[in-house]
Amino acid sequence: TDAPINPGNSGGPLIDGAGRVIGINSQIETGGSGSSGGNIGIGFAVPIDTAKQIIPQLQKSGRVDRGFLGVSTLTIDKSLKGLNLPVGHGALVQSVTPASPAQKAGIRAGNIAASLNGAPIQLGGDVITRIAGNEVRTDQDVLNAVAGRQAGDRVKVSLLRGRRTTEVTVTLGERPATGTP
């Protein structure tokens, strides 16, 4: 959001022009100098639908329990057309966190280092095409599918490995304080 949010005196609801609460202000961009850098005009808010979903957990336990898969992925779209991937959409697995639910289920990361438009990319990994019964078109679909579940939930993940389709069942773990989805 471009709403003015300042440390110490801001926060609370983000309201649209019609007076509807659309989010909860949570962070500001300070320009890279920490809290002394000052607001540069960019704020971040938790969408209201997300807030409504997590408030009961916060009230009950004081924390949010979200599932953890343990992968980083890259959206397969037209920008990757030159890589001759076997699908036009999905999420290409870039890395798998050691000892994560994804690793335990056998999900594989890329092992061929390459560069695409100057950015590093790992090729040769699994492509996630479905998760929990939902089609995966972008890496955000993977994030959303995992974030909407809790540790201990089991999800089926459809993968394209080379040109072969396989399905694994993953028991999601507890999300670490920092890390990947």
Disulfide bonds with the S-S distance in Angstrom:
none
